[in-house]
Amino acid sequence: MKKSFEIESDCLDIVKRLKSIDKDYFVVYNLQKQAFELHSHAQRITYCLTFPYETLDERAIVLTLKTRVQNSDALFAEMEADNERLRQAKIAQVFNDFKEKLYDS
């Protein structure tokens, strides 16, 4: 039984637009995961990523551009900033919980 099939074209030209980013890109639909995947002929193992969307649309282009190796420094910096924001929020929450318990006593 076939596990996936290549998407050669679509009504929004997403596949064509992905190929304009990198000529080696191609999109498959994984039947087991029921998800669209980005692959590249330039890699020995072609898999790049699974799109977390039910439909193939503009978000696939944005995610592909965001996750390219050329953008890795910016992506890591964004992840670090998000992690720091979450850490600060957690510290503030613990402090607020402590104050509430202190004043309730």
VENCOR-V207264 format. One record per backbone hydrogen bond with DSSP energy under -0.5 kcal/mol. NH is the residue of the N-H (numbers start at 1). CO is the residue of the C=O. E is the energy in kcal/mol with one decimal. If there is no record, write none. Layout:
nh: <NH:NH>
co: <CO:CO>
e: <E:E>
This chain:
nh: <5:7:8:13:17:18:19:20:21:21:22:25:26:27:28:29:30:30:31:31:32:34:35:36:37:38:39:40:41:43:46:48:49:51:51:57:60:61:61:62:63:64:65:66:67:68:68:71:72:75:76:77:78:79:80:81:82:83:84:85:86:87:88:89:90:91:92:93:94:95:96:97:98:99:100:101:102:103:104:105>
co: <29:27:6:10:13:14:15:16:17:18:18:22:39:7:37:5:28:35:3:29:3:30:30:53:28:49:26:46:24:40:44:38:38:36:49:55:57:57:58:58:59:60:61:62:63:64:65:68:69:71:72:73:74:75:76:77:78:79:80:81:82:83:84:85:86:87:88:89:90:91:92:93:94:95:96:97:98:99:100:101>
e: <-1.6:-3.1:-0.7:-1.5:-2.3:-2.6:-2.2:-1.3:-0.9:-0.6:-1.9:-1.9:-2.3:-0.6:-2.1:-2.9:-0.6:-3.2:-2.7:-0.7:-0.9:-1.6:-1.4:-0.5:-3.0:-3.0:-2.9:-2.1:-2.7:-1.3:-0.8:-2.8:-1.5:-2.5:-0.5:-0.9:-2.0:-0.7:-0.5:-2.1:-2.7:-2.2:-2.6:-2.4:-2.1:-0.6:-0.7:-2.0:-1.9:-2.4:-3.0:-2.2:-2.3:-2.3:-2.6:-2.4:-2.4:-2.6:-2.5:-2.4:-2.5:-2.4:-2.6:-2.2:-2.3:-2.3:-2.4:-2.3:-2.5:-2.4:-2.6:-2.7:-2.3:-2.5:-2.4:-2.1:-2.5:-2.5:-1.6:-1.0>
